[in-house]
Amino acid sequence: MQEGGPAAVAVIQDEPVTVEAEVQEIVGPFAFTVGEDDTLILSATEPAVDKGDDVLVTGIVRSFVVADAVETVP
């Protein structure tokens, strides 16, 4: 499998993946980043994680566009 970059993301877009990585930053109550490339993880529930924790995350790969997210927030 390819590693990193837009081509790799295109291959796994809308596919389920499992990632094992270290929490890099807590972005908010339902979001944090993992790995060296700061992959954003969004959760439907508030995860019990702290910076530096090793996590195993399973989910669907989606593109994230800030402008789109802002438009959907009431």
N, C-alpha and C positions, 0 to 999 in steps of 0.2 A: 504494500500500500504506500502511496505517496505520503510525504510528511509536509505539513504546513502549507501556508499560502492559499491564494484564491482558487487555484486548480484543485487542490485537495478538498477545500470546502465545497466546491461545486459537485464533486463526486459523492459526498456524503450528505448534501443538502436534503432535508426532509426524511432522513434515515435515522433509525435509532442507533445510538452509540453509548458506550460506557467508557468513562475516562477516570483514571486514577491519577491524582495530582495533589499538590499542596495548595492550600488556600493562600492566595497572595494578598487580597484586599477584601474587606467587607464593604460593599458599595451601599447597601441599605438593608432593611429588615428582610427583604426577599431576594437579595442579589449579592453575589460575590464573584471574584475572579479566581481562576486557578491556572497553574502552569506558567512556564516562562513567557508565553505569548499573551498572558492575561485574558484567557478565554472567559467570557461573561457567562455566568450561570444564573438563570432566573428560576425561582421556585414558586409554586402555588401556595406553599406553606412556609412559615418562617423556619429556616433551617437552624439547628443548634451547632454552628461552626464558629471557629475563631481563626484569626490569621495564624498561619503556620500549621494548622491541622492537615493531616493527610485524609483525603476524602475519595470515595468511589461514587461517581455520579452517573446515572443513566437517564437519557432523555432523547428528544428529537432535535436534530440540528436545524436551526432556523437562522435566517439573516435578521440582524437587528439594526434598524434605522431609527435614530433618536427622534427625528421629525415625525415619523409614523407613530411612535410611542406617545409623544406629546399630544398628538391629535386625538388619541383614543382616551386620554385621561380626562374625566369630567371636571 
